Amino acid sequence: DTAVSQTPKYLVTQMGNDKSIKCEQNLGHDTMYWYKQDSKKFLKIMFSYNNKELIINETVPNRFSPKSPDKAHLNLHINSLELGDSAVYFCASSQDRRTGINEKLFFGSGTQLSVL
Amino acid sequence: AQKITQTQPGMFVQEKEAVTLDCTYDTSDPSYGLFWYKQPSSGEMIFLIYQGSYDQQNATEGRYSLNFQKARKSANLVISASQLGDSAMYFCAMREALNQAGTALIFGKGTTLSVSS
């Protein structure tokens, strides 16, 4: 039973299209995240939600819109895809948003997005 | 300013040898947590070990140990008795408050470890 699952695993699309990535966690965690891993493998936080509330938005372009229908789900919608959006997008979750400095992240398996 | 620095882009080690992966961090917060993750070629992110700033002892998890030197702000990962399956990218990370509402893990650029037989 996968703890953090995201779909699809691979996404190949044309520039200008709109696409979505879905994420679900069954760990009962309160906080979920989206990270972007670029071609140099650098991992950067994009967004974080705590119990459906957006709490972190790291100056991501408006074309990226996260949505959390409930605390177990966090989706990422990307409008007008650009070449530079090609990356691996990781969903993650943790028990608490702030109080636990020892709160590790549980990651999904990643979505490889390729924009042609 | 870079919060997590991993200065070794690549490291090479023979099977059964020990290897140290370097990580230095920057924070003014007296309470912080440091993490190491492994990313094999298959792409998943695997949690390895955690060290809290107030922990009295260096963290250990099986063949992984953390050489925590608080005054130097370093948290090096030591892998003992390397195995071929240890070949992967290794990330050091620190939990940081990004605003009053939330924290997230901030990652270093990673070190690629190659283990040969």
Interface residues (C-beta under 8 A of the other chain):
Chain A: T31 Y33 K40 K41 F42 L43 K44 I45 S48 N50 I55 I56 E58 V88 F90 A92 R97 R98 I101 N102 E103 K104 L105 F106 F107 S109 G110 Q112
Chain B: S31 Y32 G33 F35 Q39 G43 E44 M45 F47 Y50 G52 S53 M89 F91 R95 A97 L98 N99 A101 G102 T103 A104 L105 I106 F107 K109 G110
